Amino acid sequence: MLPGHGVPLVLVATEPLDSIFRAHCRYPDLVPHGVLGNPEGRGDGELGADARQILDGWYADRLEEEKRTFADRSSRGRTSVDVAELARFATRGAVETPFVDIDATVPGKVDELGEVTFAGPGPDGSGGLVDEIARRAWLSGARLLAVRHEDVPGGGDVAGTLRYAPT
């Protein structure tokens, strides 16, 4: 059983079972392409590797779609690449899709109103700003994208599409 929507499902089946299942499945996150073939006699490692290959292509397609959405919304003032802005927007529930660099660490703190205090490098007990932005956006129902640095629009540590234009 899947815990809920948002979890991709990769189907492993032979024809005609693949087509029959797809014709009747109502799960919204069924990956369009599956692993074709009989799963019987194939080890978990082999099935996992095949599924990862399918998921890599699926995720790359979704990421390109999200980048196009970011570019479109940029022209309408519904994006940000500024850490301090995104902290405020995430606190207010305005971030729809944050792009978060999986390796980024920006030291600092975010207060209850979303205001940022940047910290110098070093173990001062403060959490990372990028992680806190991601946490706040996720808690408001955002679609969080943890990506490599080169996939963050604007070339920074974090970027985001907004649910509405800031006022």
Secondary structure, DSSP 8 states (H G I E B T S, - for coil): ---STTS-B--EE-TTHHHHHHHH---TTB-SS-EES--TT--HHHHHHHHHHHHHHHHHHHHHHHHHHHHHHHTTT-EE--HHHHHHHHHTT-EEEEEEETT---BEEE-TT--EEE--SS-SS--BHHHHHHHHHHHTT---EEE-GGGSGGGSSEEEEESS---
